[in-house]
Amino acid sequence: MKLLPHKQILVLILAALATWTTAAADLSATQPAQAKTNGSKDDPYKWWRGNCARIMADIKKMNGQIDLAFVGDSITARWRGGENWNKHWGSYRAVNMGIGGDRTQNVLWRLENGELDGYKAKVFVVMIGTNNLWEKNADPADAAAGVKAIVDLIRSKHPESKILLLSIFPRGEKPNPGREKIKAVNEIISKYAGGPVYYMDIGNKFLQPDGTISKEVMKDYLHLGDKGFDIWAEAIQDKVKELLAASGQK
């Protein structure tokens, strides 16, 4: 048997390592960074996968018929199951499909892998993208493209459903560069409205007249307190009722 030259062997090894690294990076990109801090060394994504299972269980409880499906990250997830959630959405067949730390690609993976299957939904409420913007070099266009991919997937799998696409909410106690990136994303995604997709920018409702955010509204200037959730619900409730009526689904 003819042996390969050492240089050729080295090239093959490096090519194999590059392929493995790319595959590993692609897999890691579908997992939120927060999940790595909630699992064990042997299973760093246990927490995240547990939340995926929780969402699937909540969907199953709806017996194939959902009025409202809220899609998002921790801002949405922290609304689930408490008194405030029940006050605003307890009279509906509503499912909270938020997971902490999720970026658009995490949500897209979840929706591609079961969270859009086995039921009919009247209205999807989508608010996602803030976690795509933490890095200094984050490109608003990339976050907006992720939002579009989510909206397009929902439309393809639930063509009879209405989609209420919300602006990414402002964050930070005072005006800051992060808010400018959020504004840039919102300008792009506002153009996705049309057909079954309806866009609402309710961000200003969380701000004081001087542009600041109070701790009463956002406890850590990112996640909403009860007053913040009240603002969110009251801002969209009329539109939600309109879309539910217009969905034409029984």
N, C-alpha and C positions, 0 to 999 in steps of 0.2 A: 504493500500500500504506500502510495506516495504521500509524504508529509507536506503540509503547507508551510511556507516560509513564516518565520516569527512575526514579521510585520503584517502579513495577511491575517494571521490568527488574532493579533492585537486589534486590527480593524474590525474583525467580526465580533470580538468581545465588546468593543466600544459601541458598535452599532446595536448589539443586543441590550446593553445597559441603557442606551438612549431610548430604545423602544419601551423598555420596562418603566423607565422614569417618566416618560410621557403618559403612559397608561395610568401609572399611579397618580400623577398630577391631575389627570382628567377625572379620576374617581374622587380624589380629595376635593376637587372643585365643586362637587355636588353636595359636600357636607359643610355645614356652617362651622365657623371657627369656634363658636361657643360650645359646640358639642364636644370638642376635644378636652374641655375643662370639666365636663360632667360625667365622663366615662372612666373606665379603668384603663391601665396601660394595655391590657390584652384586648379591650374592646372600647376604644375611645369614642365611638359613636353610639354607644348603648342608649344614652339619654335621648339622642335625636331620634333613633329608630323607635324608641318607646313612645315618643310623641307622635310619630307617624302611625303607630299601631293604635294610639288613643283616638286619632282622627278617624281612622278606618272603623273603629268600634262605634264612634258617634254617628258616622254615616249609616252604618248598619241598623242603628236604632230607629232611623227615619223610615224604614220599610219601603225604600225606593222613591219616596216623595219628599223633596226639600223645598221649603219656601225661600230661605235665605242661606247662602253659603258665603261666609266672610273669609277671604283668602289674604294671608299676609304673614308678618313676622311676629316678634314679641309684642309690638304695640297692639296688635290684634289679639294675640294669644292671652294676654293678661286680662282681657275682658271676659274670658270664658267662665261660665258657671257661677259667677257671683251674683249678689243682689242687684247690682247695676245692670248686668246682662239680662237677668230675668225681668227687671223692670221695663226695659225697652223692647226685648225680643222674645220674652217668655211666651207670648201668645202665638208665636210663629213656630213652624218647624224649622229651626235655625241651627246651623252647624258652624262652629268656630274652627277654621282651618289655618290657624296661625301657629308658628313655631319660632321660639326665640333664636335670634342669630341668623335667621334665614336671609339669604340674598335671592335675587330673582332666579338664579340658576338652581337653587335648592328647591324653590317652589315649583319650578318647571319640572324638575325630576319627580317630585311627589305627584304632580298632576299626570305625568306620563306613566306613573307606576301605581295606579289604582285609585287615586282620589277623585277621579272623574267618572268612575265606572259604577254601574249597577243602580243608577237612580236617575230621576229627572229633577231638575232644579228650576225654579222660576226666575230667581235673581242671584247673580254672583256679585258680591261687593269686594272689589280688589283694591288694596292699598299696600304697595310693596316697592322696595328700592332703596330705602335709606341706608341699609347695610352695605350696599354697593359703593357707597360714597365716602367711606371713612379714610381711605388712603389719599395722600396729598395729590397723587397723579391720577386719581380716578376720573374717568371720562364720562360726563353725563350722558353722552350718546350711547355708551355701552349699557348703562343702567336702563335707559329708555328702550333700547333694543330688547333687553330682557323682559321688560314689561309687555312689549308688543308680542313677544313669543308666547307669553302666558295668555294674553287676551286672545290671540289667534288660536291657541290650542283649545281654550274653553269654547270658542265659537265653533270649532270643527267638531268637538265631541258633544256639545249641547247647543245645536243650532236653534232650538226653540226658546232658549233662555235669554234673558236680558242681562247685561253686564253694566254695573255702575262702577266706573273706574274713577278712583279718587286721586287727587294730587298727593304727593308725598308730603307729610306734615312737616312744619318747621321744627327745628331743634336748637338747643342752646339758649341760655337765659337772655342773651342780647344778640342783636344782629351780628352775623359772623360770616366768614367765607363759605362755611358749610351750607348755610342757607342759600347762598348764591348758586351753588351747584344744584341744590334741590330745585331752585327756581328754574334753572336751565333744563333739568329733566322734565319738570312739569310743563314747560312751554312745548316740549317735543310731544309728550304723551297726550296733551290736550287735543292734538291733531288726529288722534286715533278714534275720536268720536265719530259715530255714523252707523247707520243700520241699528243693530241691537246694542251698540255700545254708547253709553252716556257718560259724559265726563263732568265732574264737579271739583272745583278748587275751593276747599273750605279752610285752608290754612290760616287765613287772616282771623278767623273766629277764635283761634287759640291765643292771639296776641293782645297785649295791652295797647292803648293808644300810642305809646312811645316805642312800640315794637318789641318790648320785652315779653317774656313768658313767666307767669307766676308758678310757684311750686304747688299751688292749689290746683292748677290746671295740669301741669306736668311735674310729677314728683322729683324727677331728676333731669328735667328739661329735655326729656325724650319720651319717657313712658307716661301715659295719662293716669291721673288720679280720677276719682269719681266725678269731679266737676268737668274734667276733660272729656270723659266718656259721655257725660250728659250733653256737652257741646256737640260732640260727634253725632250722637243719635238724633238730637234735635235738628241738626243741620241737614240730615239726609232723610229723615222719616217721611216727609211728604213725597219726596222723589221715590223712595222705596215703595210706598203704597201705590203710587202711580204706575210703577214698573210691574208690581205684582198683578195689578188689575190688567195691565196691557199684555202680560205674558200669554194669556189665553190658555194656560194649563190649569187643569182641575186637580 
